[in-house]
Amino acid sequence: MLGRTGEELELLRRHIEMLKVTKENQPIGIIRLSEILGMPKHKVRYSLRLLEQEGLIVATSGGATVSDRYDTFMTDLPRFLDDVVDKVEAIRSGILG
């Protein structure tokens, strides 16, 4: 259970990093994203697929671009992360308190 939580957080970090690099270099292909991020192509492909399903990435003939939902996602992200931190702190105080 704990390992899965860590894996999900790492996946979120990877997706956010990928979104930022895509925004800065759009349109961008899998090979270039892989080179910039230092990630294997299969991980880049998987993340792009998930980000496209979430409506954050658009696949174009020239490569991936961010969608019009990017700005809202990035604006909402700090609040989401604060909520996660609050939940972790509540769990911690319940265990250690």
PAMAR-241208 format. One line per field, with one value per residue: residue number from 0; y, z, x of N, C-alpha, C, O, CB in turn; residue in three letters. Coordinates in pm, whole numbers. Glycine has a CB too. Example, Ala and Ser with C-alpha at 12.3 -4.5 7.8 and 13.67 -1.06 7.14 Angstrom:
n <- [0,1]
n.north <- [-569,-225]
n.up <- [780,708]
n.east <- [1319,1285]
ca.north <- [-450,-106]
ca.up <- [780,714]
ca.east <- [1230,1367]
c.north <- [-330,3]
c.up <- [780,787]
c.east <- [1320,1290]
o.north <- [-332,114]
o.up <- [846,804]
o.east <- [1424,1341]
cb.north <- [-447,-60]
cb.up <- [905,572]
cb.east <- [1131,1408]
res <- [ALA,SER]
END
This chain:
n <- [0,1,2,3,4,5,6,7,8,9,10,11,12,13,14,15,16,17,18,19,20,21,22,23,24,25,26,27,28,29,30,31,32,33,34,35,36,37,38,39,40,41,42,43,44,45,46,47,48,49,50,51,52,53,54,55,56,57,58,59,60,61,62,63,64,65,66,67,68,69,70,71,72,73,74,75,76,77,78,79,80,81,82,83,84,85,86,87,88,89,90,91,92,93,94,95,96]
n.north <- [-120,129,157,184,432,603,549,653,925,979,933,1141,1358,1314,1348,1617,1741,1661,1793,2061,2072,2008,2230,2432,2356,2299,2221,1889,1584,1231,1124,1349,1452,1239,1258,1516,1486,1268,1015,684,602,449,512,784,774,637,822,1042,937,905,1173,1282,1150,1273,1517,1712,1718,1746,1552,1612,1634,1735,1679,1659,1893,2128,2142,2362,2338,2336,2572,2612,2370,2391,2615,2524,2322,2382,2418,2167,2010,2121,2031,1756,1750,1842,1625,1421,1521,1511,1235,1167,1303,1162,914,958,1128]
n.up <- [0,84,-89,-334,-311,-307,-563,-720,-657,-764,-1033,-1078,-1041,-1260,-1475,-1445,-1487,-1751,-1876,-1839,-1987,-2237,-2284,-2302,-2531,-2743,-3068,-2967,-3003,-2911,-2900,-2867,-2625,-2460,-2468,-2353,-2098,-2003,-1993,-2058,-2379,-2374,-2129,-2163,-2374,-2248,-2045,-2201,-2326,-2106,-2023,-2246,-2237,-2010,-2111,-2121,-2294,-2643,-2927,-3218,-3569,-3575,-3328,-2967,-2801,-2547,-2409,-2400,-2140,-1983,-1844,-1643,-1503,-1406,-1246,-1053,-937,-713,-498,-489,-420,-170,-32,-33,126,366,425,460,683,869,888,987,1236,1359,1389,1527,1726]
n.east <- [83,187,405,278,155,375,471,262,282,533,477,297,473,643,464,393,641,680,466,544,786,687,521,715,854,687,553,636,812,815,1076,1242,1137,1205,1484,1530,1416,1552,1445,1322,1182,945,829,780,597,385,316,242,18,-158,-177,-297,-543,-644,-691,-496,-286,-236,-223,-49,35,290,389,353,141,45,-283,-572,-643,-422,-323,-519,-495,-229,-259,-438,-292,-105,-288,-410,-185,-129,-355,-303,-73,-185,-354,-166,-31,-240,-278,-28,-30,-236,-122,116,37]
ca.north <- [0,249,166,232,576,666,536,747,1059,989,944,1278,1445,1293,1409,1763,1776,1643,1903,2184,2062,2016,2370,2510,2309,2246,2079,1808,1441,1138,1109,1472,1454,1139,1313,1628,1439,1157,906,591,637,382,589,908,737,606,946,1122,876,942,1318,1305,1105,1375,1639,1811,1712,1721,1493,1674,1572,1784,1637,1692,2030,2133,2183,2486,2306,2341,2683,2585,2261,2442,2708,2443,2225,2410,2393,2021,1960,2162,1938,1629,1771,1847,1489,1349,1571,1457,1094,1165,1339,1055,802,998,1216]
ca.up <- [0,91,-211,-443,-292,-353,-709,-776,-644,-862,-1163,-1086,-1063,-1399,-1565,-1435,-1556,-1894,-1921,-1845,-2100,-2358,-2299,-2341,-2656,-2832,-3060,-2937,-3022,-2805,-2894,-2809,-2484,-2394,-2455,-2258,-1964,-1963,-1964,-2170,-2468,-2337,-2019,-2223,-2450,-2151,-1982,-2300,-2344,-1989,-2026,-2353,-2184,-1914,-2184,-2097,-2409,-2772,-3024,-3350,-3663,-3544,-3194,-2860,-2754,-2432,-2444,-2334,-1998,-1916,-1749,-1529,-1428,-1335,-1143,-948,-882,-576,-402,-480,-344,-30,24,-11,242,484,455,513,819,953,910,1074,1374,1413,1421,1624,1827]
ca.east <- [0,271,484,193,136,499,476,165,339,641,412,247,589,687,366,405,764,656,380,623,880,606,479,833,914,583,521,754,791,853,1221,1298,1097,1287,1619,1530,1381,1638,1353,1302,1071,820,769,729,478,280,273,170,-115,-240,-201,-394,-673,-687,-719,-391,-195,-300,-131,-58,128,424,428,260,125,-45,-419,-616,-664,-292,-312,-606,-433,-112,-307,-502,-197,-58,-396,-421,-71,-150,-453,-234,14,-273,-399,-51,-9,-349,-245,89,-67,-316,-34,218,-22]
c.north <- [126,268,222,382,653,662,635,891,1081,1004,1086,1376,1436,1360,1560,1811,1766,1754,2031,2184,2071,2160,2455,2476,2264,2302,1998,1660,1358,1130,1231,1483,1356,1191,1422,1579,1328,1035,812,629,571,454,720,879,710,735,1034,1069,914,1091,1355,1263,1206,1508,1749,1822,1685,1664,1560,1605,1617,1741,1682,1842,2025,2183,2314,2462,2318,2450,2660,2476,2313,2542,2631,2351,2259,2384,2242,1965,2000,2070,1802,1640,1773,1707,1405,1392,1519,1310,1084,1198,1230,936,838,1077,1148]
c.up <- [0,-34,-327,-433,-341,-504,-776,-768,-743,-1003,-1182,-1112,-1207,-1497,-1562,-1507,-1707,-1951,-1937,-1964,-2231,-2386,-2354,-2481,-2760,-2973,-3041,-2949,-2907,-2790,-2827,-2661,-2404,-2369,-2348,-2115,-1913,-1922,-2083,-2250,-2426,-2220,-2070,-2297,-2357,-2087,-2079,-2322,-2228,-1989,-2136,-2307,-2084,-1982,-2165,-2211,-2534,-2865,-3159,-3442,-3635,-3409,-3093,-2831,-2630,-2478,-2373,-2186,-1917,-1809,-1625,-1441,-1344,-1225,-1025,-876,-741,-470,-381,-394,-197,39,55,114,370,524,514,656,915,986,1009,1217,1438,1457,1537,1741,1941]
c.east <- [87,355,404,170,258,511,381,217,453,584,356,361,637,593,375,530,747,568,460,718,803,565,595,884,812,592,649,718,844,1005,1285,1262,1182,1428,1625,1509,1473,1557,1345,1177,939,751,710,599,359,226,196,29,-207,-274,-301,-534,-731,-720,-617,-291,-278,-193,-155,43,272,475,323,259,36,-180,-453,-647,-535,-287,-398,-546,-317,-151,-366,-404,-147,-165,-415,-308,-80,-249,-389,-146,-71,-319,-285,-24,-117,-323,-129,53,-153,-232,59,160,-77]
o.north <- [219,380,299,452,754,759,695,969,1189,1080,1143,1465,1538,1422,1625,1909,1852,1803,2102,2285,2133,2206,2539,2559,2196,2416,2034,1617,1409,1130,1217,1520,1387,1170,1421,1624,1295,963,855,681,632,457,762,954,755,754,1094,1145,951,1129,1448,1332,1221,1600,1866,1921,1611,1723,1564,1527,1545,1763,1736,1908,1930,2258,2367,2558,2311,2422,2687,2487,2282,2551,2670,2307,2170,2333,2197,1882,1922,2034,1742,1550,1713,1674,1328,1309,1488,1266,1005,1131,1209,866,761,1092,1212]
o.up <- [-77,-80,-408,-535,-409,-566,-879,-861,-800,-1083,-1291,-1195,-1270,-1593,-1667,-1581,-1782,-2061,-2037,-2034,-2326,-2499,-2441,-2543,-2857,-2993,-3092,-2910,-2817,-2678,-2741,-2579,-2293,-2262,-2262,-2022,-1794,-1830,-2198,-2195,-2440,-2213,-2025,-2283,-2382,-2077,-2042,-2335,-2251,-1959,-2120,-2335,-2074,-1918,-2190,-2224,-2530,-2880,-3209,-3396,-3668,-3377,-3129,-2836,-2612,-2576,-2297,-2113,-1794,-1695,-1513,-1318,-1225,-1123,-910,-764,-656,-362,-268,-306,-109,155,158,198,470,642,607,743,1030,1099,1102,1310,1559,1552,1631,1844,2032]
o.east <- [61,375,455,166,245,554,415,199,466,638,367,348,667,638,365,526,793,593,446,730,850,574,575,951,849,633,756,610,911,1056,1371,1346,1226,1484,1713,1577,1471,1593,1359,1080,833,629,604,502,248,105,95,-66,-323,-387,-380,-632,-852,-771,-645,-220,-377,-86,-267,126,367,591,219,363,-40,-190,-373,-674,-538,-251,-353,-546,-307,-83,-347,-432,-148,-133,-433,-331,-42,-230,-418,-144,-32,-323,-307,2,-87,-345,-132,98,-146,-267,78,226,-129]
cb.north <- [0,241,30,158,608,597,392,736,1083,866,839,1317,1409,1142,1364,1808,1685,1507,1925,2203,1929,1927,2427,2489,2196,2277,2033,1840,1395,1000,1089,1597,1418,1011,1369,1729,1391,1199,959,446,596,235,617,970,612,511,1022,1125,722,905,1394,1227,968,1396,1690,1778,1601,1853,1338,1829,1607,1933,1694,1615,2125,2223,2073,2542,2165,2365,2814,2543,2150,2508,2803,2361,2213,2555,2458,1958,2013,2308,1919,1590,1903,1937,1421,1372,1726,1473,1022,1262,1474,1011,761,1081,1295]
cb.up <- [121,213,-248,-441,-143,-291,-752,-702,-501,-855,-1177,-955,-967,-1430,-1528,-1286,-1509,-1919,-1821,-1716,-2093,-2346,-2164,-2241,-2628,-2775,-3187,-2795,-3150,-2833,-3034,-2885,-2469,-2477,-2590,-2295,-1962,-1850,-1928,-2118,-2611,-2300,-1910,-2319,-2537,-2042,-1928,-2434,-2354,-1860,-2048,-2481,-2117,-1808,-2144,-1970,-2389,-2831,-3035,-3343,-3807,-3551,-3157,-2733,-2865,-2318,-2407,-2406,-1984,-2018,-1817,-1576,-1522,-1434,-1202,-1008,-975,-567,-451,-621,-405,-24,-73,-135,227,455,328,425,819,883,776,1024,1377,1312,1298,1556,1771]
cb.east <- [-94,362,539,58,109,619,440,31,389,734,300,174,703,697,226,408,880,592,265,702,960,481,431,943,1007,447,446,809,855,797,1280,1247,946,1291,1668,1420,1239,1729,1213,1291,1103,847,874,835,505,334,394,247,-103,-167,-69,-353,-659,-579,-852,-318,-84,-365,-150,-31,89,425,566,295,65,12,-522,-740,-721,-180,-354,-747,-386,-14,-413,-613,-79,-12,-528,-419,60,-201,-572,-148,94,-395,-453,74,-7,-486,-209,195,-141,-417,49,324,-125]
res <- [MET,LEU,GLY,ARG,THR,GLY,GLU,GLU,LEU,GLU,LEU,LEU,ARG,ARG,HIS,ILE,GLU,MET,LEU,LYS,VAL,THR,LYS,GLU,ASN,GLN,PRO,ILE,GLY,ILE,ILE,ARG,LEU,SER,GLU,ILE,LEU,GLY,MET,PRO,LYS,HIS,LYS,VAL,ARG,TYR,SER,LEU,ARG,LEU,LEU,GLU,GLN,GLU,GLY,LEU,ILE,VAL,ALA,THR,SER,GLY,GLY,ALA,THR,VAL,SER,ASP,ARG,TYR,ASP,THR,PHE,MET,THR,ASP,LEU,PRO,ARG,PHE,LEU,ASP,ASP,VAL,VAL,ASP,LYS,VAL,GLU,ALA,ILE,ARG,SER,GLY,ILE,LEU,GLY]
END
